[in-house]
Amino acid sequence: MTEEVTNNEPQIKTVSFEGKQYNTEDLTPRVVEGFNMLIKLQGEIVEQSYQLKKSQAAQEGLSTEISANIAEDKIKPAPEIITEPETGEE
């Protein structure tokens, strides 16, 4: 977006979309609304990406802590139980 500063407030004069420049004065209300929604969605995607990374880091930390607690408490894995398939004979 190209901005022009007037009265200490930036005024957006053009927007770039799909490789093309558009004058903001030529945009219809529904196109302006679409751009506003797109900008909001992009912000939400960034926030969701941050939340995912935060949750993944917490999950990894908790898994590490559980592994350390299992080792510290000397908990042994349960023995593997092997079952014989039923033959169907009675």
Secondary structure, 3 states (H helix, E strand, C coil): CEEEEECCEEEEEEEEECCEEEEHHHCCHHHHHHHHHHHHHHHHHHHHHHHHHHHHHHHHHHHHHHHHHHHHCCCCCCCCCCCCCCCCCC
